């Protein structure tokens, strides 16, 4: 055991590329959902929500 190096799982370039593409797709989907929830909330509250008395 002494002197042995454990590198764990070594990914190929194709696997790294696919993982990166999957991460980007998840990030884009999450950003779209956040924007959708934001827009739905604004539309449900109406345009005069900023003009309310404090």
PyMOL Python script that loads the backbone (N, CA, C, O; Angstrom):
from pymol import cmd

cmd.read_pdbstr("""\
ATOM      1  N   UNK A   1       0.818  -1.197   0.000  1.00  0.00           N
ATOM      2  CA  UNK A   1       0.000   0.000   0.000  1.00  0.00           C
ATOM      3  C   UNK A   1       0.862   1.262   0.000  1.00  0.00           C
ATOM      4  O   UNK A   1       0.486   2.268  -0.601  1.00  0.00           O
ATOM      5  N   UNK A   2       1.983   1.217   0.650  1.00  0.00           N
ATOM      6  CA  UNK A   2       2.819   2.403   0.698  1.00  0.00           C
ATOM      7  C   UNK A   2       3.348   2.716  -0.696  1.00  0.00           C
ATOM      8  O   UNK A   2       3.882   1.842  -1.379  1.00  0.00           O
ATOM      9  N   UNK A   3       3.197   3.953  -1.105  1.00  0.00           N
ATOM     10  CA  UNK A   3       3.688   4.362  -2.407  1.00  0.00           C
ATOM     11  C   UNK A   3       2.672   4.232  -3.530  1.00  0.00           C
ATOM     12  O   UNK A   3       2.907   4.722  -4.634  1.00  0.00           O
ATOM     13  N   UNK A   4       1.539   3.576  -3.263  1.00  0.00           N
ATOM     14  CA  UNK A   4       0.516   3.431  -4.303  1.00  0.00           C
ATOM     15  C   UNK A   4      -0.311   4.706  -4.383  1.00  0.00           C
ATOM     16  O   UNK A   4      -0.640   5.324  -3.370  1.00  0.00           O
ATOM     17  N   UNK A   5      -0.634   5.079  -5.601  1.00  0.00           N
ATOM     18  CA  UNK A   5      -1.488   6.252  -5.799  1.00  0.00           C
ATOM     19  C   UNK A   5      -2.863   5.794  -6.230  1.00  0.00           C
ATOM     20  O   UNK A   5      -2.991   4.983  -7.148  1.00  0.00           O
ATOM     21  N   UNK A   6      -3.888   6.303  -5.579  1.00  0.00           N
ATOM     22  CA  UNK A   6      -5.265   5.994  -5.938  1.00  0.00           C
ATOM     23  C   UNK A   6      -5.846   7.205  -6.641  1.00  0.00           C
ATOM     24  O   UNK A   6      -6.136   8.224  -6.015  1.00  0.00           O
ATOM     25  N   UNK A   7      -6.011   7.083  -7.948  1.00  0.00           N
ATOM     26  CA  UNK A   7      -6.520   8.204  -8.736  1.00  0.00           C
ATOM     27  C   UNK A   7      -8.040   8.210  -8.804  1.00  0.00           C
ATOM     28  O   UNK A   7      -8.627   9.198  -9.244  1.00  0.00           O
ATOM     29  N   UNK A   8      -8.684   7.141  -8.384  1.00  0.00           N
ATOM     30  CA  UNK A   8     -10.138   7.079  -8.464  1.00  0.00           C
ATOM     31  C   UNK A   8     -10.575   6.855  -9.902  1.00  0.00           C
ATOM     32  O   UNK A   8      -9.875   6.208 -10.681  1.00  0.00           O
ATOM     33  N   UNK A   9     -11.729   7.389 -10.246  1.00  0.00           N
ATOM     34  CA  UNK A   9     -12.266   7.227 -11.589  1.00  0.00           C
ATOM     35  C   UNK A   9     -11.636   8.264 -12.515  1.00  0.00           C
ATOM     36  O   UNK A   9     -11.651   9.459 -12.220  1.00  0.00           O
ATOM     37  N   UNK A  10     -11.097   7.813 -13.604  1.00  0.00           N
ATOM     38  CA  UNK A  10     -10.507   8.709 -14.601  1.00  0.00           C
ATOM     39  C   UNK A  10     -11.447   8.744 -15.801  1.00  0.00           C
ATOM     40  O   UNK A  10     -11.698   7.717 -16.431  1.00  0.00           O
ATOM     41  N   UNK A  11     -11.962   9.925 -16.112  1.00  0.00           N
ATOM     42  CA  UNK A  11     -12.908  10.067 -17.213  1.00  0.00           C
ATOM     43  C   UNK A  11     -12.179  10.297 -18.529  1.00  0.00           C
ATOM     44  O   UNK A  11     -11.119  10.921 -18.581  1.00  0.00           O
ATOM     45  N   UNK A  12     -12.778   9.777 -19.582  1.00  0.00           N
ATOM     46  CA  UNK A  12     -12.235  10.047 -20.910  1.00  0.00           C
ATOM     47  C   UNK A  12     -12.657  11.459 -21.325  1.00  0.00           C
ATOM     48  O   UNK A  12     -13.510  12.077 -20.687  1.00  0.00           O
ATOM     49  N   UNK A  13     -12.055  11.951 -22.385  1.00  0.00           N
ATOM     50  CA  UNK A  13     -12.401  13.294 -22.872  1.00  0.00           C
ATOM     51  C   UNK A  13     -13.873  13.352 -23.296  1.00  0.00           C
ATOM     52  O   UNK A  13     -14.544  14.361 -23.079  1.00  0.00           O
ATOM     53  N   UNK A  14     -14.369  12.275 -23.896  1.00  0.00           N
ATOM     54  CA  UNK A  14     -15.779  12.227 -24.305  1.00  0.00           C
ATOM     55  C   UNK A  14     -16.702  12.307 -23.092  1.00  0.00           C
ATOM     56  O   UNK A  14     -17.720  12.998 -23.130  1.00  0.00           O
ATOM     57  N   UNK A  15     -16.351  11.607 -22.022  1.00  0.00           N
ATOM     58  CA  UNK A  15     -17.174  11.641 -20.812  1.00  0.00           C
ATOM     59  C   UNK A  15     -17.140  13.024 -20.166  1.00  0.00           C
ATOM     60  O   UNK A  15     -18.154  13.508 -19.663  1.00  0.00           O
ATOM     61  N   UNK A  16     -15.974  13.651 -20.184  1.00  0.00           N
ATOM     62  CA  UNK A  16     -15.867  15.015 -19.638  1.00  0.00           C
ATOM     63  C   UNK A  16     -16.712  15.995 -20.455  1.00  0.00           C
ATOM     64  O   UNK A  16     -17.375  16.870 -19.898  1.00  0.00           O
ATOM     65  N   UNK A  17     -16.680  15.835 -21.796  1.00  0.00           N
ATOM     66  CA  UNK A  17     -17.453  16.705 -22.670  1.00  0.00           C
ATOM     67  C   UNK A  17     -18.950  16.526 -22.428  1.00  0.00           C
ATOM     68  O   UNK A  17     -19.702  17.498 -22.367  1.00  0.00           O
ATOM     69  N   UNK A  18     -19.371  15.267 -22.290  1.00  0.00           N
ATOM     70  CA  UNK A  18     -20.798  14.992 -22.030  1.00  0.00           C
ATOM     71  C   UNK A  18     -21.233  15.515 -20.672  1.00  0.00           C
ATOM     72  O   UNK A  18     -22.334  16.047 -20.534  1.00  0.00           O
ATOM     73  N   UNK A  19     -20.376  15.368 -19.667  1.00  0.00           N
ATOM     74  CA  UNK A  19     -20.711  15.874 -18.334  1.00  0.00           C
ATOM     75  C   UNK A  19     -20.838  17.390 -18.360  1.00  0.00           C
ATOM     76  O   UNK A  19     -21.734  17.952 -17.729  1.00  0.00           O
ATOM     77  N   UNK A  20     -19.951  18.048 -19.082  1.00  0.00           N
ATOM     78  CA  UNK A  20     -20.006  19.499 -19.195  1.00  0.00           C
ATOM     79  C   UNK A  20     -21.282  19.939 -19.917  1.00  0.00           C
ATOM     80  O   UNK A  20     -21.937  20.893 -19.497  1.00  0.00           O
ATOM     81  N   UNK A  21     -21.631  19.247 -20.995  1.00  0.00           N
ATOM     82  CA  UNK A  21     -22.848  19.581 -21.737  1.00  0.00           C
ATOM     83  C   UNK A  21     -24.080  19.364 -20.863  1.00  0.00           C
ATOM     84  O   UNK A  21     -25.021  20.156 -20.910  1.00  0.00           O
ATOM     85  N   UNK A  22     -24.079  18.309 -20.075  1.00  0.00           N
ATOM     86  CA  UNK A  22     -25.204  18.030 -19.176  1.00  0.00           C
ATOM     87  C   UNK A  22     -25.316  19.115 -18.104  1.00  0.00           C
ATOM     88  O   UNK A  22     -26.422  19.537 -17.766  1.00  0.00           O
ATOM     89  N   UNK A  23     -24.194  19.565 -17.574  1.00  0.00           N
ATOM     90  CA  UNK A  23     -24.201  20.626 -16.566  1.00  0.00           C
ATOM     91  C   UNK A  23     -24.743  21.931 -17.142  1.00  0.00           C
ATOM     92  O   UNK A  23     -25.505  22.640 -16.485  1.00  0.00           O
ATOM     93  N   UNK A  24     -24.347  22.240 -18.364  1.00  0.00           N
ATOM     94  CA  UNK A  24     -24.841  23.461 -19.014  1.00  0.00           C
ATOM     95  C   UNK A  24     -26.343  23.351 -19.250  1.00  0.00           C
ATOM     96  O   UNK A  24     -27.072  24.321 -19.041  1.00  0.00           O
ATOM     97  N   UNK A  25     -26.814  22.189 -19.679  1.00  0.00           N
ATOM     98  CA  UNK A  25     -28.247  21.998 -19.915  1.00  0.00           C
ATOM     99  C   UNK A  25     -29.043  22.151 -18.628  1.00  0.00           C
ATOM    100  O   UNK A  25     -30.118  22.751 -18.638  1.00  0.00           O
ATOM    101  N   UNK A  26     -28.540  21.623 -17.528  1.00  0.00           N
ATOM    102  CA  UNK A  26     -29.222  21.757 -16.240  1.00  0.00           C
ATOM    103  C   UNK A  26     -29.246  23.217 -15.805  1.00  0.00           C
ATOM    104  O   UNK A  26     -30.267  23.689 -15.304  1.00  0.00           O
ATOM    105  N   UNK A  27     -28.149  23.940 -15.986  1.00  0.00           N
ATOM    106  CA  UNK A  27     -28.091  25.352 -15.613  1.00  0.00           C
ATOM    107  C   UNK A  27     -29.071  26.182 -16.434  1.00  0.00           C
ATOM    108  O   UNK A  27     -29.741  27.063 -15.895  1.00  0.00           O
ATOM    109  N   UNK A  28     -29.159  25.907 -17.731  1.00  0.00           N
ATOM    110  CA  UNK A  28     -30.096  26.642 -18.598  1.00  0.00           C
ATOM    111  C   UNK A  28     -31.528  26.345 -18.186  1.00  0.00           C
ATOM    112  O   UNK A  28     -32.348  27.260 -18.104  1.00  0.00           O
ATOM    113  N   UNK A  29     -31.844  25.081 -17.927  1.00  0.00           N
ATOM    114  CA  UNK A  29     -33.199  24.712 -17.503  1.00  0.00           C
ATOM    115  C   UNK A  29     -33.560  25.388 -16.184  1.00  0.00           C
ATOM    116  O   UNK A  29     -34.688  25.855 -16.021  1.00  0.00           O
ATOM    117  N   UNK A  30     -32.631  25.446 -15.253  1.00  0.00           N
ATOM    118  CA  UNK A  30     -32.877  26.099 -13.978  1.00  0.00           C
ATOM    119  C   UNK A  30     -33.104  27.597 -14.160  1.00  0.00           C
ATOM    120  O   UNK A  30     -33.998  28.166 -13.533  1.00  0.00           O
ATOM    121  N   UNK A  31     -32.310  28.237 -15.005  1.00  0.00           N
ATOM    122  CA  UNK A  31     -32.482  29.665 -15.268  1.00  0.00           C
ATOM    123  C   UNK A  31     -33.831  29.954 -15.917  1.00  0.00           C
ATOM    124  O   UNK A  31     -34.473  30.952 -15.590  1.00  0.00           O
ATOM    125  N   UNK A  32     -34.263  29.094 -16.829  1.00  0.00           N
ATOM    126  CA  UNK A  32     -35.568  29.269 -17.479  1.00  0.00           C
ATOM    127  C   UNK A  32     -36.687  29.130 -16.445  1.00  0.00           C
ATOM    128  O   UNK A  32     -37.635  29.915 -16.461  1.00  0.00           O
ATOM    129  N   UNK A  33     -36.595  28.161 -15.562  1.00  0.00           N
ATOM    130  CA  UNK A  33     -37.616  27.992 -14.526  1.00  0.00           C
ATOM    131  C   UNK A  33     -37.672  29.193 -13.591  1.00  0.00           C
ATOM    132  O   UNK A  33     -38.757  29.649 -13.232  1.00  0.00           O
ATOM    133  N   UNK A  34     -36.517  29.705 -13.196  1.00  0.00           N
ATOM    134  CA  UNK A  34     -36.483  30.883 -12.323  1.00  0.00           C
ATOM    135  C   UNK A  34     -37.138  32.068 -13.018  1.00  0.00           C
ATOM    136  O   UNK A  34     -37.943  32.774 -12.410  1.00  0.00           O
ATOM    137  N   UNK A  35     -36.803  32.295 -14.282  1.00  0.00           N
ATOM    138  CA  UNK A  35     -37.400  33.409 -15.034  1.00  0.00           C
ATOM    139  C   UNK A  35     -38.905  33.214 -15.192  1.00  0.00           C
ATOM    140  O   UNK A  35     -39.669  34.174 -15.084  1.00  0.00           O
ATOM    141  N   UNK A  36     -39.333  31.990 -15.444  1.00  0.00           N
ATOM    142  CA  UNK A  36     -40.753  31.706 -15.596  1.00  0.00           C
ATOM    143  C   UNK A  36     -41.506  31.986 -14.299  1.00  0.00           C
ATOM    144  O   UNK A  36     -42.555  32.629 -14.323  1.00  0.00           O
ATOM    145  N   UNK A  37     -40.985  31.513 -13.170  1.00  0.00           N
ATOM    146  CA  UNK A  37     -41.640  31.772 -11.882  1.00  0.00           C
ATOM    147  C   UNK A  37     -41.693  33.271 -11.596  1.00  0.00           C
ATOM    148  O   UNK A  37     -42.703  33.773 -11.102  1.00  0.00           O
ATOM    149  N   UNK A  38     -40.617  33.983 -11.903  1.00  0.00           N
ATOM    150  CA  UNK A  38     -40.575  35.427 -11.684  1.00  0.00           C
ATOM    151  C   UNK A  38     -41.650  36.125 -12.514  1.00  0.00           C
ATOM    152  O   UNK A  38     -42.395  36.958 -11.998  1.00  0.00           O
ATOM    153  N   UNK A  39     -41.728  35.785 -13.793  1.00  0.00           N
ATOM    154  CA  UNK A  39     -42.707  36.428 -14.671  1.00  0.00           C
ATOM    155  C   UNK A  39     -44.141  36.088 -14.265  1.00  0.00           C
ATOM    156  O   UNK A  39     -45.008  36.962 -14.275  1.00  0.00           O
ATOM    157  N   UNK A  40     -44.394  34.848 -13.913  1.00  0.00           N
ATOM    158  CA  UNK A  40     -45.739  34.465 -13.480  1.00  0.00           C
ATOM    159  C   UNK A  40     -46.119  35.238 -12.216  1.00  0.00           C
ATOM    160  O   UNK A  40     -47.254  35.696 -12.085  1.00  0.00           O
ATOM    161  N   UNK A  41     -45.189  35.381 -11.301  1.00  0.00           N
ATOM    162  CA  UNK A  41     -45.466  36.122 -10.069  1.00  0.00           C
ATOM    163  C   UNK A  41     -45.795  37.580 -10.372  1.00  0.00           C
ATOM    164  O   UNK A  41     -46.749  38.123  -9.815  1.00  0.00           O
ATOM    165  N   UNK A  42     -45.022  38.218 -11.244  1.00  0.00           N
ATOM    166  CA  UNK A  42     -45.267  39.617 -11.597  1.00  0.00           C
ATOM    167  C   UNK A  42     -46.629  39.764 -12.269  1.00  0.00           C
ATOM    168  O   UNK A  42     -47.375  40.691 -11.953  1.00  0.00           O
ATOM    169  N   UNK A  43     -46.959  38.868 -13.186  1.00  0.00           N
ATOM    170  CA  UNK A  43     -48.243  38.958 -13.893  1.00  0.00           C
ATOM    171  C   UNK A  43     -49.418  38.721 -12.949  1.00  0.00           C
ATOM    172  O   UNK A  43     -50.457  39.368 -13.081  1.00  0.00           O
ATOM    173  N   UNK A  44     -49.264  37.802 -12.004  1.00  0.00           N
ATOM    174  CA  UNK A  44     -50.363  37.529 -11.071  1.00  0.00           C
ATOM    175  C   UNK A  44     -50.586  38.701 -10.124  1.00  0.00           C
ATOM    176  O   UNK A  44     -51.725  38.969  -9.741  1.00  0.00           O
ATOM    177  N   UNK A  45     -49.529  39.401  -9.740  1.00  0.00           N
ATOM    178  CA  UNK A  45     -49.672  40.525  -8.821  1.00  0.00           C
ATOM    179  C   UNK A  45     -50.171  41.767  -9.533  1.00  0.00           C
ATOM    180  O   UNK A  45     -50.741  42.657  -8.903  1.00  0.00           O
ATOM    181  N   UNK A  46     -49.966  41.835 -10.818  1.00  0.00           N
ATOM    182  CA  UNK A  46     -50.424  43.001 -11.570  1.00  0.00           C
ATOM    183  C   UNK A  46     -49.333  44.045 -11.704  1.00  0.00           C
ATOM    184  O   UNK A  46     -48.307  43.996 -11.025  1.00  0.00           O
ATOM    185  N   UNK A  47     -49.579  44.984 -12.589  1.00  0.00           N
ATOM    186  CA  UNK A  47     -48.572  46.003 -12.871  1.00  0.00           C
ATOM    187  C   UNK A  47     -48.484  47.084 -11.810  1.00  0.00           C
ATOM    188  O   UNK A  47     -47.484  47.799 -11.754  1.00  0.00           O
ATOM    189  N   UNK A  48     -49.498  47.229 -10.964  1.00  0.00           N
ATOM    190  CA  UNK A  48     -49.511  48.318  -9.982  1.00  0.00           C
ATOM    191  C   UNK A  48     -48.887  47.934  -8.652  1.00  0.00           C
ATOM    192  O   UNK A  48     -49.020  48.677  -7.680  1.00  0.00           O
ATOM    193  N   UNK A  49     -48.221  46.813  -8.585  1.00  0.00           N
ATOM    194  CA  UNK A  49     -47.633  46.391  -7.316  1.00  0.00           C
ATOM    195  C   UNK A  49     -46.554  47.373  -6.846  1.00  0.00           C
ATOM    196  O   UNK A  49     -46.337  47.512  -5.642  1.00  0.00           O
ATOM    197  N   UNK A  50     -45.882  48.050  -7.768  1.00  0.00           N
ATOM    198  CA  UNK A  50     -44.838  49.011  -7.384  1.00  0.00           C
ATOM    199  C   UNK A  50     -45.439  50.341  -6.940  1.00  0.00           C
ATOM    200  O   UNK A  50     -44.727  51.146  -6.341  1.00  0.00           O
ATOM    201  N   UNK A  51     -46.696  50.603  -7.202  1.00  0.00           N
ATOM    202  CA  UNK A  51     -47.312  51.879  -6.887  1.00  0.00           C
ATOM    203  C   UNK A  51     -48.117  51.846  -5.570  1.00  0.00           C
ATOM    204  O   UNK A  51     -48.939  52.729  -5.325  1.00  0.00           O
ATOM    205  N   UNK A  52     -47.886  50.854  -4.751  1.00  0.00           N
ATOM    206  CA  UNK A  52     -48.651  50.750  -3.504  1.00  0.00           C
ATOM    207  C   UNK A  52     -48.047  51.679  -2.445  1.00  0.00           C
ATOM    208  O   UNK A  52     -46.857  51.988  -2.485  1.00  0.00           O
ATOM    209  N   UNK A  53     -48.877  52.114  -1.506  1.00  0.00           N
ATOM    210  CA  UNK A  53     -48.339  52.970  -0.439  1.00  0.00           C
ATOM    211  C   UNK A  53     -47.471  52.161   0.526  1.00  0.00           C
ATOM    212  O   UNK A  53     -47.743  50.993   0.804  1.00  0.00           O
ATOM    213  N   UNK A  54     -46.444  52.797   1.017  1.00  0.00           N
ATOM    214  CA  UNK A  54     -45.558  52.119   1.968  1.00  0.00           C
ATOM    215  C   UNK A  54     -46.117  52.317   3.322  1.00  0.00           C
ATOM    216  O   UNK A  54     -45.547  51.837   4.302  1.00  0.00           O
TER     217      UNK A  54
END
""", "prot")
cmd.dss("prot")
cmd.show_as("cartoon", "prot")
cmd.util.cbc("prot")
cmd.orient("prot")
